[in-house]
Each structure stands twice: as structure tokens, then as C-alpha cells.
Amino acid sequence: MIKICTVVGARPQFIKLAVVSRVLRREFQEVLIHTGQHFDHNMSEVFFEEMDIPRPDYNLGISGGTHGQMVGQMLIKIEEVLLQERPDMLLVFGDTNSTLAGALAAVKLHIPVCHVEAGNRLGTFDNPEEVNRILTDHSSVLHLVCTASGVDFLRREGFSDSVHLVGDPMYDAFCYYSARLEGSVLEELTDLTGAPAHLPDSFYYMTCHRQENTDTDQKLEQIFQAMDCLDAPTIYPVHPRNQERAARLRQAGGYHNIHLIQPVGYRASIAMVHRAKKIVTDSGGLQREAFFAQKPCVTVFDWVGWPETMVNRCNQLAKPDKVDILNKLGAQAWFDPAYQPFGDGHSAEKIVEQIRVYWNGR
């Protein structure tokens, strides 16, 4: 049986892994390597528990530090695993430091790399994930793409036969787990002190974790000012590295309309997406999930990550600025149910099919 090593490290990758691994293991041997990039229970362990993801064969325990330190340590440890396992292929998702480290380790050992979510481009090296995704694509032999815009970007860069449009495994996961939601998934929310957090009947759902938005008090305070004056409370699960700043600013500013809670698992997150009035985020995953659920979204970011969502004001970019965010939240969005740019909910099968075709050709 062909052996495939899959490298993951962050929560968006766990979501994609949940649907892809389920299909992949029907005909391939998978060895799962978790770098440890997201290590907090609510950022990692809970996803494996609630999404029935196979336990990692290796957990490298690498997190924190600069981008260079993180990628360097991961590269060393992943290479050690690959030398021991000697896989036929390496599979990576997305654009994290774990993705880049896995691709670099494999290509140096002449192990073919398959990149799921290939071709996504912002058009700037000011974003660290852009560097990761471009270097990963140029280290890969198989480019499995979520949307038509990704195909276009890769063809402009000279790729052709290796590029396949398969749809978005995030959409697979959203469809699969949305149909299996239980009322209890929102009963265990906790605030940053560990006290129970009660979800109001009407609310906005916000995530904000990118360094560009949380590296200074001024930017996050502008976002808080916007959310605090809305017509319903804002629920904000806070990334562990941003909890001190968020709690301090909320207390100092008296932002009582913003509820800070601990990071939530996938099921709780999509349940809140379905129930929220609107979404405010800087996450590439959550802006797509808002689109899947036909919820208006404001993305606090400088670049368009998923142009397919930027239609009819379904998803709008905003600066970390109170006035800009409020203006965008006030705009009327319109969703076309016939417009399905992220596939049909069966991308996992198409991903595995392309891997099978690749090996049949070999």
C-alpha cells in the first residue's frame, strides 16, 4: 500500500484533515504528523476529539518563537520522521509554517509533495502566509485547488498538468458537521476566567487573531469600539496569544457589549456561524464559513483572500477602523443560492482521486 505522510499543525488544517483522512485511508496508508503549532486544548485537542480525527502518529511539540525559529525546528523534526517512515508522498494543507516546513523537508528528500488548497494568492509578500503558500506550491508535484481563481493564479506561474480543481474541503466539513449539530455544543462555552458564558438570543460573531490586527492596542481598540456600539452583543473567542491584550482593553474601555470567551471547537464555531446576525473576522476559514452559511461578513484585512466571497457585499474588506467596520456592517448583502464556487461538498473524494491518478501514472 502506498504510504502518505500528512503534516498538520493548526486548527484550519485539522478541519480539512477530518474530511480528507476519512476518504484517504480507504485506499492509502496515512502517517499523521502534528507539528504542535497549535497546542492549546481548545486550539488542537478538541478538534481531534469532536471530529473523530485519527490520533497523530507523531506530535513534534513545536510552537512559539519567530517564523524562522518555528520553521527551522519543524524542518529538522519532520525530516527525521520522513527518514524513518520513508513515505511515497507528503500531503500538506493551506499556508501555515507547518505546511512550508513539511514541503521543504520532503522536497529535499525527493519525496513528492501534494498541496491541498494550492494556488491561493494575495499578491503581496507583506503577508507571511503568502510566502508559505508560494514556496509550497513551487515545491509540489500535485496542486489541488479549491476555486477557479486558484487555478488561474497557478497557470500564470507556469503550472498546468499538475493543477486540478477539486473544491474546498472546508466546505465538505461545513456541510457534514452542520447536518450533525446538537443543541449541547453551545452549552459549555466559558469566558476568559473560566466562568460559564451564556449565549444571547441575538449576537454578532467575531474572531480576530492576525498579528496585523492585534499587535498594537490602537488597532484592536478600534475594532472593539465598532463592535461595542452594535444593536446586539458580540461573541469573541480569543486566541491564547491575544487574551491578555483583549481582556485589558475590554476592561479599560468598558466594552460591555463584547463578550470574551475561550477558543471554541469546530462544532461550536459553526453553530455560532449559523445563529449569528453577521460575522466579523480576519480568518480565511471563517470568512468562507460565513459565506457557506449565507451570513454577511466583514473581513478586517488588507487583501482579498477569497475573491469568490467578495460578491454582492456578502464579504467586504475593512480596515481596523471603527467607522469603516460600521459602514461595511451596515451594507445590505445578497446571496445567490445557485452560486457555489467552492464545489459540491465532495472535494475529499476528488482529492483522493487525483492522488490515485498521480500514482497510476507513475
NULO-185015 format. One record per atom (N, C-alpha, C): residue in one letter; x, y, z. Coordinates in steps of 0.001 Angstrom, whole numbers, padded with zeros to 6 digits, always signed. Each point is the difference from the previous one (the first is absolute). Layout:
aXYZ ...
% end
This chain:
m+000846-001193+000000 m-000846+001193+000000 m+000879+001241+000000 i-000357+000981-000800 i+000747+001256-000065 i-000134+000733+001327 k+001129+000491+000522 k+000026+000690+001285 k+000073+001508-000229 i-000915+000713+000642 i-000041+001460-000095 i+000152+000588+001394 c+000982+000878+000176 c+000134+000750+001245 c-000758+001317-000155 t-000880+000289+000944 t-000750+001248+000009 t+000492+000866+001147 v+000320+001255-000297 v+000492+000933+001014 v-001082+001040+000278 v-000353+000150+001276 v-000936+001034+000438 v+000567+000671+001245 g-000573+001151+000351 g+000491+000668+001194 g-000946+001043+000560 a-000997+000429-000786 a-000876+001089+000420 a-001459-000376-000244 r-000894+000654+000711 r-001406-000406+000000 r-000642-000034-001387 p+000285+000930-000939 p-000618-000147-001325 p+000410-001306-000686 q+001218-000455+000287 q+000465-001252-000611 q-000680-001209+000629 f-000314+000073+001295 f-000701-001106+000635 f-001388-000182-000625 i-000638+001106-000341 i-001333-000063-000604 i+000069-000691-001364 k+000974+000406-000824 k+000143-000622-001324 k+000412-001463+000145 l+000891-000268+000950 l+000454-001369+000238 l-001169-000921+000336 a-000953+000498+000787 a-001105-000840+000454 a-000746-000629-001165 v-000237+000771-001068 v-000759-000545-001129 v+000889-000736-000991 v+001240+000460-000188 v+000875-000628-000988 v+000525-001339+000507 s+000414-000055+001256 s+000571-001233+000536 s-001014-001130-000006 r-001254+000334+000248 r-001056-001010+000013 r-000071-000747-001330 v+000212+000720-001108 v-000045-000609-001328 v+001361-000574-000382 l+001057+000705+000337 l+001355-000407-000384 l+000338-001386+000534 r-000401-000281+001242 r+000404-001252+000645 r-000733-001224-000532 r-000948+000220-000897 r-000658-001146-000612 r+000910-000742-000954 e+000992+000705-000559 e+000857-000666-000976 e+001482+000347+000106 f+000366+000881+000922 f+001407+000332+000223 f+000335-000139+001482 q+001263-000272+000275 q+000478+000013+001386 q+000397+001435+000354 e-000597+000549+001040 e+000310+001373+000411 e+000753+000001+001319 v+001089+000757+000032 v+000747+000254+001234 v-000183+001484+000312 l-000563+000295+001163 l-000377+001368+000344 l+001049+000649+000909 i+000526+001144-000450 i+000995+000759+000747 i-000627+001322+000435 h-000096+000213+001306 h-000514+001251+000574 h+001218+000784+000510 t+000226+001173-000563 t+001183+000770+000405 t-000138+000594+001389 g-001248+000213+000458 g-000206+000656+001284 g-000134+001498-000102 q-000091+000539-001225 q-000082+001452-000176 q-001152+000579+000818 h-001173-000629-000046 h-001081+000319+000925 h-000037-001117+001036 f+000269+000351+001251 f+000186-001011+001040 f-001045+000075+001100 d-000633+001178+000188 d-001011+000162+001029 d-001135-000996-000232 h-000594-000529+001081 h-001066-000997-000131 h-001124+000501-000895 n-000413+001260+000191 n-001098+000543-000785 n+000400+000343-001425 m+001296+000008-000285 m+000469+000294-001351 m+000409-001261-000746 s+000117-001125+000708 s+000507-001209-000641 s-000759-001245+000445 e+000164-000385+001256 e-000505-001281+000475 e-001499-000153-000219 v-000754+001085+000239 v-001444-000093-000121 v-000423-000345-001430 f+000784+000408-000994 f-000347-000300-001386 f+000137-001495-000275 f+001066-000605+000517 f+000180-001436-000189 f-001100-000781+000701 e-000433+000491+001154 e-001033-000693+000767 e-001354+000081-000686 e-000436+001208-000361 e-001374+000169-000459 e-000187-000285-001483 m+001095-000040-000769 m-000128-000256-001434 m+000455-001406-000381 d+000300-000808+001031 d+000403-001400-000222 d+001200-000105-000943 i+000971+000883+000210 i+001223-000029-000806 i+000944-001052+000585 p+000646-000820-000830 p+000953-000975+000524 p+001083+000676+000834 r+000428-000651+001057 r+001032+000572+000862 r+001304+000121-000773 p+000757+001076+000211 p+001284+000147-000704 p+000961-001136+000335 d+000702-000453-001009 d+001074-000978+000242 d+001212+000679+000616 y+000163+001291-000296 y+001102+000781+000559 y-000543+001364+000404 n+000344+000444+001210 n-000282+001371+000424 n+001332+000637+000350 l+000432+000967-000823 l+001340+000557+000120 l+000106+001055+001097 g-001113+000525+000473 g+000006+000918+001124 g+000711+001319-000252 i-000077+000498-001229 i+000716+001237-000354 i-001011+001132-000148 s+000149+001037+000834 s-000871+001166-000096 s+000752+001208+000536 g-000449+001179-000381 g+000614+001227+000494 g+001295+000323-000707 g+000550+001170+000332 g+001221+000463-000638 g-000286+000785-001266 t+001052+000462-000639 t-000145+000723-001254 t-000355-000971-001126 h-000378+000569-001143 h-000309-000854-001147 h+001209-000871-000346 g+001175+000594-000016 g+001195-000758-000349 g+000304-001097+000994 q-000126+000309+001283 q+000246-001014+001021 q-000985-001155-000115 m-001261+000336-000203 m-001024-001039-000078 m+000212-000894-001216 v+000185+000605-001173 v+000191-000789-001219 v+001272-000829+000094 g+001070+000580+000561 g+001260-000721+000110 g-000112-001232+000884 q-000640+000155+001153 q-000160-001148+000898 q-000897-001067-000618 m-001068+000451-000657 m-000894-000969-000647 m+000703-000745-001123 l+000793+000720-000768 l+000717-000613-001122 l+000899-001128+000489 i+000723+000240+001080 i+000896-001018+000556 i-000791-001224+000453 k-001074+000233+000764 k-000762-001112+000569 k-000779-000771-001064 i-000574+000709-000960 i-000743-000693-001061 i+000950-000838-000845 e+001168+000534-000285 e+000980-000777-000770 e+000344-001301+000716 e+000150+000057+001313 e+000296-001212+000762 e-001106-001038-000163 v-001252+000453+000060 v-001122-000922-000164 v-000027-000575-001415 l+000218+000839-000995 l-000044-000471-001389 l+001114-000996-000283 l+001174+000205+000579 l+001090-000961-000170 l-000342-001337+000648 q-000748+000058+001081 q-000394-001235+000675 q-001144-000700-000735 e-001004+000768-000451 e-001194-000591-000603 e+000170-000305-001485 r+000833+000775-000685 r+000221-000141-001436 r-001321-000092-000776 p-000815+001046+000061 p-001296-000036-000698 p+000168+000154-001504 d-001062-000344-000718 d-000015+000181-001449 d-000410+001424-000388 m-000720+000691+000900 m-000472+001351-000286 m-000205+000742+001311 l+000087+001336-000073 l-000336+000842+001140 l-001191+000871-000379 l-000981+000082+000897 l-001215+000777-000218 l-000034+001158+000991 v-000213+001218-000509 v-000107+001172+000862 v-001229+000816-000398 f-000503+000769+000970 f-001175+000840-000200 f+000360+001462+000239 g-000506+000894-000846 g-000010+001412+000315 g+001331+000703-000050 d+000262+000852+001018 d+001100+000958-000125 d+000686+000338+001318 t-000034-000908+000967 t+000620+000288+001294 t+001495-000309-000035 n+000686+000322+001093 n+001407-000370+000114 n+000182-001514-000046 s-000967-000735+000531 s+000052-001468-000066 s-000044-000479-001448 t-000817+000660-000819 t-000106-000350-001422 t+001341+000171-000695 l+000612+001164+000199 l+001275+000285-000663 l+001094-000943+000478 a+000083-000213+001304 a+001045-000876+000530 a-000142-001414-000548 g-001230-000500-000063 g-000210-001336-000541 g+000406-000096-001454 a-000387+000997-000799 a+000338-000018-001420 a+001503+000065-000215 l+000690+000856+000741 l+001446+000131-000156 l+000725-001282+000402 a-000426-000592+001115 a+000640-001244+000439 a-000168-001085-001050 a-001203-000102-000576 a-000259-001065-000973 a+000748+000220-001299 v-000047+001202-000547 v+000604+000231-001311 v+001512-000190+000059 k+000620+000309+001132 k+001443-000222+000157 k+000347-001489+000005 l-000982-000822+000395 l+000206-001450+000024 l-000571-000672-001252 h-000395+000804-000987 h-000557-000499-001255 h-001288-000794+000207 i-000786+000434+000992 i-001323-000581+000230 i-001023+000926-000646 p-000831-000501-000911 p-000972+000879-000660 p-000982+000602+001002 v-000317+001274-000232 v-000875+000753+000895 v-001328+000272-000694 c-001088-000274+000705 c-001344+000346-000451 c-000513+001143+000869 h-000372+001110-000633 h-000467+001180+000732 h-001494+000182-000211 v-000756-000169+001078 v-001441+000260-000013 v-000227+001452+000407 e-000859+000688-000720 e-000234+001441+000103 e+001145+000755-000671 a+000487-000550-001090 a+001051+000646-000784 a-000582+001183-000770 g+000900+000921-000387 g-000373+001067-000918 g-000616+001235+000605 n-000337-000021+001289 n-000577+001197+000600 n+001065+001096+000074 r-000331+001214-000430 r+000969+001097-000040 r-000629+001299+000482 l+000793+000778+000746 l-000379+001353+000400 l+000667+001047-000870 g+001189-000320-000509 g+000733+000942-000837 g+000968+000872+000761 t+000405-000407+001206 t+000964+000779+000779 t+000814-000906+000904 f+001282+000289+000120 f+000857-000715+000930 f-000039+000615+001399 d-000796+001067+000185 d-000157+000557+001338 d-000742-000948+000922 n-000705-000955-000582 n-000722-000999+000768 n+000849-001270+000081 p+000361-000465+001217 p+000906-001152+000097 p-000563-001278-000602 e-001333-000173+000046 e-000587-001205-000582 e+000141-000029-001517 e+000090+001168-000624 e+000201+000045-001454 e+001320-000648-000382 v+001035+000275+000783 v+001310-000623-000243 v-000128-001509+000139 n-000684-000439+001056 n-000154-001440+000231 n-000699-000694-001161 r-001094+000604-000481 r-000778-000693-001036 r+000727-000004-001340 i+000728+001059-000321 i+000717+000030-001276 i+001151-000996+000010 l+000778-000012+001069 l+001116-000947+000083 l-000508-001443+000023 t-001105-000228+000668 t-000569-001347+000020 t-000466-000420-001390 d-000685+000892-000701 d-000436-000337-001356 d+001172-000315-000913 h+001084+000744+000136 h+001153-000215-000869 h+000853-001187+000451 s-000387-000630+001111 s+000659-001236+000438 s-000864-001227-000283 s-001201+000208-000554 s-000985-001074-000123 s-000087-000551-001418 v-000381-001264-000074 v-000227-000650-001300 v-001486-000110-000308 l-000846+000203+001003 l-001434-000133-000175 l-000665+001179+000707 h-000743+000806-000778 h-000629+001211+000511 h-001516-000177-000045 l-000607-000184+001160 l-001428-000244+000103 l-000654+001279+000510 v-000864+000575-000824 v-000425+001389+000141 v-001470+000076+000394 c-000308+000962+000891 c-001372+000152+000509 c-000916+000716-000975 t+000501+001029-000674 t-000863+000874-000803 t+000656+000329-001335 a-000801+000532-000903 a+000482+000331-001343 a+001089+001067+000038 s-000074+000940+000944 s+001036+001035+000059 s+001364-000601+000317 g+000041-001062+000808 g+001261-000669+000297 g+000605-000651-001227 v-000852-000571-000843 v+000476-000581-001265 v+000628+001091-000861 d-000649+001138-000084 d+000524+001103-000813 d+001359+000470+000504 f+000139+000158+001310 f+001275+000444+000564 f+001123-000984-000329 l-000265-001294+000141 l+001033-000999-000255 l+000386-000039-001475 r-000952+000151-000877 r+000321-000021-001433 r+000835+001210-000393 r-000248+001134+000640 r+000844+001165-000255 r+001436-000233+000454 e+000174-000867+000977 e+001341-000306+000515 e+000641-001176-000733 g-000648-000505-001035 g+000614-001014-000840 g-000401-001427+000279 f-000930-000222+000942 f-000454-001361+000282 f-001175-000345-000918 s-000084-001263-000393 s-001108-000394-000882 s-000505-001396+000337 d+000730-001048-000411 d-000507-001362+000140 d-000163-000436+001461 s+000732+000636+000906 s-000061-000402+001409 s-001158+000649+000743 v-000750+000892-000660 v-001037+000807+000652 v-001376-000625-000218 h-000739-000192+001104 h-001323-000614-000091 h-000961+000731+000934 l-001128+000401-000523 l-001038+000653+000786 l-000846-001072+000680 v+000061-000054+001324 v-000685-001065+000741 v-001074+000524+000950 g-000064+001319+000223 g-000910+000536+000999 g+000688+000131+001345 d-000735+000512+000952 d+000565+000368+001300 d-000382-001016+001073 p+000974-000698+000600 p-000345-000927+001089 p-000608+000696+001208 m+000222+001320+000148 m-000687+000734+001063 m-001516-000026-000226 y-000411+000052-001269 y-001427-000071-000305 y-000534-001402+000289 d+000788-001028-000323 d-000381-001374+000357 d-000296-000096+001493 a+000965+000497+000794 a-000133-000088+001452 a-001210+000787+000490 f-000203+001190-000565 f-001114+000831+000429 f-001330-000698-000258 c-000140-000594-001166 c-001240-000707-000333 c-000187-001220+000902 y+001064-000769+000178 y-000090-001255+000746 y-000344+000245+001462 y+000717+000920+000639 y-000187+000204+001431 y-001196+000901+000306 s-000384+000876-000925 s-001207+000798+000220 s-001227-000898+000092 a-000006-001080-000782 a-001132-000927+000020 a-000021-000858+001259 r+001054+000066+000800 r+000121-000841+001187 r+000146+000820+001280 l-000405+001262-000046 l+000091+000852+001184 l-001017-000436+001046 e+000408+000119+001260 e-000887-000268+001113 e-000167+001276+000811 g-001125+000127+000677 g-000252+001186+000795 g+001012+000208+001107 s+000646-001084+000435 s+000910+000081+001145 s+001349+000623-000332 v+000306+000202-001284 v+001346+000458-000342 v+000276+001404+000511 l-001039+000778+000288 l+000198+001372+000477 l-000203+000132+001507 e-000178-001095+000687 e-000274+000060+001434 e+001261+000071+000849 e+001162-000249-000599 e+001231-000044+000791 e+000934+001159-000317 l-000510+001091-000529 l+000825+001178-000242 l+000429+000612+001330 t+001245+000475+000057 t+000509+000621+001224 t+000680+001311-000343 d-000072+000965+000920 d+000720+001247-000223 d+001457-000178+000390 l+000776+001068-000081 l+001444-000117+000218 l+000360-000337+001439 t-000947+000179+000928 t+000260-000359+001397 t-000390-001442+000301 g-000614-000663-000977 g-000458-001360+000212 g-001452-000104+000421 a-000680+001135+000173 a-001412-000016+000374 a-000860-000346-001215 p-001172-000592+000214 p-000887-000318-001127 p-000372+001264-000779 a-000028-000123-001311 a-000371+001122-000869 a-001329-000326-000659 h-001002+000821+000265 h-001345-000261-000517 h-000194+000744-001324 l-000392-000738-001002 l-000146+000567-001341 l-001314+000751-000097 p+000018+001281-000376 p-001257+000741-000150 p-000780-000487-001214 d-001277+000381-000034 d-000856-000421-001110 d+000458+000609-001326 s+000496+001232+000045 s+000460+000693-001203 s+001410+000507+000245 f+000899-000242-000946 f+001390+000390+000216 f+000753+000084-001322 y+001127+000687+000051 y+000997-000005-001066 y+001128-000934+000432 y+000589-000658-000978 y+001097-000934+000283 y+001281+000575-000582 m+001027+000133+000840 m+001254+000597-000452 m+001185-000878+000368 t+000940-000120-000924 t+001325-000519+000336 t+001032+000995-000514 c+001083+000152+000738 c+001039+000951-000377 c+001304-000488+000607 h+000883-000538-000830 h+001223-000597+000534 h+001267+000418-000736 r-000128+000549-001201 r+001184+000282-000805 r+000869+001074+000659 q+001291-000172-000162 q+000943+000953+000571 q-000280+001416-000497 e-000429+000126-001260 e-000265+001318-000563 e-001081+000765+000772 n-000916-000724+000649 n-001105+000640+000714 n+000164+000005+001514 t+000919-000787+000522 t+000097-000147+001454 t+001367+000374+000557 d+000875+000555-000849 d+001354+000297+000487 d+000097+001344+000710 t-001071+000810-000054 t-000017+001261+000728 t-001361+000181+000657 d-000039+000777+001093 d-001268+000302+000651 d-000916+000790-000930 q+000568+000903-000790 q-000805+000914-000800 q-000898-000736-000982 k+000537-000999-000704 k-000794-000709-001005 k-001128-000794+000641 l+000320-000758+001039 l-001029-000815+000640 l-001039+000882+000681 e+000420+001138+000520 e-000950+000900+000640 e-000983+000575-001017 q+000462+000311-001199 q-000906+000463-001054 q-001042-001066-000333 i+000442-001239-000060 i-000931-001102-000272 i-000999-000124+001144 f+000477+000087+001243 f-000891-000075+001155 f-001010+001145-000006 q+000437+001194-000333 q-000909+001142-000020 q-001137-000217-000990 a+000328-000574-001140 a-001043-000289-000988 a-000984-001035+000529 m+000499-001091+000537 m-000868-001092+000421 m-000831+000367+001222 d+000524+000879+000829 d-000690+000320+001256 d-001260+000826-000222 c-000103+000679-001139 c-001166+000861-000199 c-001032-000617-000940 l+000085-001303-000229 l-000974-000672-000856 l-001293-000287+000768 d-001004-000471-000726 d-001324-000204+000585 d-000144-001332+000720 a+001075-000770+000074 a-000008-001280+000717 a+001416-000273+000493 p+000164-000846+001013 p+001343-000294+000515 p+000871-000688-001044 t+001296+000099+000197 t+000990-000694-000827 t+000638-001115+000821 i+000031-001192-000563 i+000674-001141+000622 i+001368-000143-000658 y+001046+000053+000796 y+001376+000023-000518 y+000833-001087+000684 p+000151-001188-000622 p+000954-000991+000515 p+001422+000508-000267 v+000813+000090+001043 v+001282+000685-000109 v+001145-001010-000080 h+000825+000180-001007 h+001204-000828-000157 h+000864+000140+001249 p+000617-001098+000473 p+000796+000076+001240 p+001046+001105+000009 r+000671+000250-001120 r+001062+000998+000022 r-000539+001430+000090 n-001315+000169-000173 n-000578+001340+000005 n-000893+000246+001215 q-000080-000961+000917 q-000972+000111+001078 q+000334+001125+000974 e+001265+000190+000324 e+000362+001058+000951 e-000367+001361-000543 r+000351+000266-001249 r-000290+001302-000593 r-001515+000228-000112 a-000726-001014-000462 a-001440+000155-000179 a-000698+000261+001329 a+000367-000753+001032 a-000639+000187+001311 a+000319+001373+000579 r+001228+000436-000152 r+000399+001309+000536 r-000742+001127-000711 l-000080-000060-001338 l-000675+001047-000742 l-001505+000012+000270 r-000593-001175+000135 r-001436-000046+000279 r-000301+000645+001340 q+000817-000302+001001 q-000229+000568+001325 q+000250+001507+000008 a+001096+000423-000617 a+000340+001424-000004 a-001020+000821-000768 g-000527-000548-001084 g-000941+000735-000825 g-001448-000159+000408 g-000265-000914+000955 g-001375-000222+000419 g-000884-000537-001111 y+000540-000881-000803 y-000739-000531-001150 y-000884-001170+000448 h-001135+000335+000598 h-000863-001025+000593 h-000822-000751-001038 n-000015+000477-001232 n-000750-000674-001054 n+000840-001047-000722 i+001237-000197+000474 i+000909-000990-000582 i+000282-001067+001052 h-000261-001243-000332 h+000196-001113+000919 h+001206-000814-000454 l+001043-000018+000821 l+001217-000747-000309 l-000137-001414+000543 i+000175-000983-000866 i-000077-001394+000442 i+001247-000748-000451 q+000173-001170+000587 q+001114-000864-000377 q-000193-000484-001439 p+001091-000374-000693 p-000151-000582-001342 p-000979-001168+000020 v-000727-000153-001082 v-001043-001029-000058 v+000372-001060-001030 g-000589-001162+000153 g+000190-001068-000961 g-000740+000280-001298 y+000177-000905-000939 y-000573+000216-001332 y-001522-000015+000024 r-000595-000954+000701 r-001453-000095+000013 r-000635+001252+000616 a+000566+000474+001101 a-000534+001209+000631 a+000161+001197-000928 s+001123+000060-000705 s+000238+001132-000889 s-001016+000041-001138 i-000231-001127-000652 i-000950+000044-001116 i-001432+000163+000504 a-000272-000455+001217 a-001324+000259+000574 a-000205+001492+000189 m+001045+000711+000444 m-000118+001447+000162 m-000073+000698-001353 v+000695-000517-000992 v-000123+000571-001346 v-001449-000064-000466 h-000633-001144+000188 h-001386-000156-000439 h-000950+000931+000751 r+000286+000275+001270 r-000925+000777+000824 r+000300+001497+000007 a+001202+000402-000382 a+000396+001405+000102 a-000757+000874-000995 k-000129+001290+000361 k-000565+000971-000936 k+000965+000245-001150 k+001245+000306+000353 k+001052+000231-000980 k+001327-000428+000612 i+001025-000098-000846 i+001317-000468+000406 i+001015+001112-000223 v+000916+000161+000955 v+001173+000852-000183 v+001220-000847+000304 t+000968-000028-000912 t+001121-000923+000165 t+001217+000474-000755 d+001152-000592+000317 d+001180+000131-000852 d+000501-001384-000399 s-000862-000988+000150 s+000335-001395-000288 s-000394-000379-001412 g+000911-000650-000707 g-000327-000495-001333 g-001061-001068+000025 g-000023-000810+001076 g-000996-001051+000102 g-001370+000514+000367 l-000076+000893+000983 l-001301+000457+000470 l-000710+000848-001040 q+000745+000749-000805 q-000689+000779-001035 q-000643-000920-001039 r+000621-001154-000264 r-000637-000971-000898 r-001205-000653+000669 e+000129-000334+001284 e-001122-000624+000696 e-001193+000945+000086 a+000252+001296+000176 a-001090+000973-000045 a-000679-000026-001362 f+000795-000097-001052 f-000550-000075-001351 f-000809-001287-000182 f+000526-001120+000492 f-000726-001265-000109 f-001373+000108+000667 a-000052+000690+001148 a-001243+000119+000767 a-000864+001161-000460 q+000448+000723-001019 q-000695+001171-000523 q-000212+001062+001085 k+001097+000259+000737 k+000017+001050+001012 k+000913+001128-000474 p-000465+001247+000031 p+000874+001118-000387 p+001253+000035+000864 c+001116+000319-000618 c+001286-000042+000688 c+000797+001256-000314 v+000677+000522+001020 v+000984+001059-000180 v+001355-000574+000405 t+000941+000030-000926 t+001331-000548+000235 t+000976+001149+000227 v+000573+000034+001195 v+000927+001071+000366 v+001389-000424-000465 f+000315+000411-001232 f+001226-000469-000641 f+000288+000925-001175 d+001247+000055-000412 d+000387+000923-001073 d-000119-000604-001397 w-000148-001329-000095 w+000028-000654-001301 w-001163-000969-000148 v-000407-000199-001238 v-001065-000958-000296 v+000588-001402-000009 g-000432-000816+000948 g+000492-001372+000061 g-000816-000950-000846 w-001325+000223-000032 w-000896-000907-000723 w-000944+000855-000848 p+000425+000340-001217 p-000802+000912-000828 p-001398-000523-000288 e-000173-001318+000052 e-001321-000573-000273 e-001046+000462+001016 t+000432+000391+001189 t-000952+000453+001023 t-000320+001485-000111 m+000786+000728-000797 m-000114+001466-000030 m-001000+000447-001064 v-001193-000553+000053 v-001050+000332-000967 v-001225+000466+000769 n-000709+000971-000567 n-001279+000458+000557 n+000101+000379+001477 r+001185+000475+000403 r+000263+000407+001385 r-000163-001147+000989 c+000100-001246-000492 c-000036-001151+000908 c+001189+000032+000958 n+001147+000397-000504 n+001213+000137+000800 n+000666+001301-000435 q+000348+000846+000952 q+000603+001294-000303 q+001256+000199+000840 l+001030+000559-000613 l+001215+000334+000740 l-000205+001291+000773 a+000624+000061+001188 a-000002+001225+000796 a+001364+000171+000645 k+000346+001228+000266 k+001183+000313+000783 k-000327-000202+001479 p+001014-000121+000859 p-000272-000002+001437 p-000364+001413+000456 d-001163+000436-000417 d-000452+001362+000195 d-001495-000024+000308 k-000409+000668+001066 k-001384-000044+000459 k-000985+000397-001098 v+000238+001115-000641 v-000935+000511-000996 v-000101-000948-001194 d+001141-000488-000468 d-000004-000886-001161 d-000739-001298+000314 i+000251-000572+001168 i-000664-001251+000377 i-001504+000200+000097 l-000435+001090+000638 l-001432+000247+000146 l-000665+000257-001349 n+000668+000718-000880 n-000557+000234-001337 n-000203-001310-000745 k+000984-000875+000088 k-000093-001278-000711 k-001082-000892+000636 l-000104+000009+001323 l-001038-000802+000657 l-001400+000507-000348 g-000119+001279-000294 g-001301+000562-000326 g-000447-000247-001423 a+000890-000484-000845 a-000362-000236-001406 a-000889-001230-000126 q-000859+000004-000994 q-000919-001116-000244 q+000666-001033-000914 a+000045-001235+000450 a+000591-001086-000797 a-001094-000801-000686 w+000377-000644-001120 w-000939-000862-000713 w+000721-001273-000419 f-000578-001144+000343 f+000589-001301-000312 f-000813-000682-001087 d+000704-000553-000968 d-000619-000746-001093 d+000170-001495+000288 p-001055-000721+000363 p+000137-001425+000343 p+000579-000842-001128 a-000115+000458-001245 a+000513-000771-001137 a+001505+000173-000188 y+000585+000966+000672 y+001433+000288-000149 y+000769-000828+001019 q+000707-001027-000472 q+000711-000934+000873 q+001464-000129-000449 p+000830+000999+000258 p+001370-000017-000522 p+000952-000927+000737 f-000427-000564+001144 f+000898-000831+000798 f-000247-001491-000169 g-000768-000355-001028 g-000190-001408-000300 g-001347-000522+000459 d-000095-001324+000033 d-001278-000655+000287 d-000009-000734+001334 g+001021+000233+000841 g+000059-000687+001284 g+000653-001364-000062 h+000610-000335-001145 h+000661-001302-000156 h+001434+000173-000487 s+000666+001027+000503 s+001384+000222-000442 s+000938-001082+000521 a-000280-000582+001165 a+000890-001033+000545 a+000123-001167-000974 e-001111-000423-000565 e+000042-001091-000970 e+000810+000392-001235 k-000141+001260-000426 k+000735+000458-001184 k+001492+000147+000302 i+000341+000387+001217 i+001409+000070+000399 i+000633-001387-000067 v-000677-000969+000591 v+000537-001363+000008 v+000050-000561-001412 e-000982+000322-000822 e+000011-000460-001387 e+001230+000529-000744 q+000344+001273+000192 q+001164+000569-000689 q+001303-000610+000504 i+000047-000338+001284 i+001185-000690+000519 i+000102-001384-000633 r-001134-000669-000125 r-000012-001328-000643 r+000450+000095-001456 v-000512+000994-000732 v+000387+000180-001399 v+001490+000275-000112 y+000522+000805+000901 y+001445+000300-000012 y+000805-001287+000127 w-000398-000861+000956 w+000792-001220+000190 w-000226-001033-001093 n-001180-000011-000576 n-000213-000886-001150 n+000889+000431-001166 g+000176+001316-000155 g+000893+000511-001048 g+001456-000289+000250 r+000365-000134+001273 r+001382-000314+000327 r+000327-001446-000355 
% end
